[in-house]
């Protein structure tokens, strides 16, 4: 998989998640999307192609628990409401979309 392909798949997955805020885990994706990521590192195309190079990722430190600067993926995973999940998913889409590859 190339970085461009990883970006495209990531955007496809997160755009779906952003419009289906009831999804609380990537495992809740429909099969046609889940099949694209199920076998990947962390079920993430970006992790798969950038393994061990997290700072090159548009979602760098996505699981960070740093006070005042949590990772975007962590924010989504820990969101308590659909509205919070939607907001976090949209932030992920924006970051990935702006990534120049």
Secondary structure by P-SEA (a helix, b strand, c coil): ccaaaaaaaaaaaaaaaaacccccccccccaaaaaaccccccccaaaaaacccccccccccccccccccccaaaaaaacccaaaaaaaaaaaaaaaaaccc
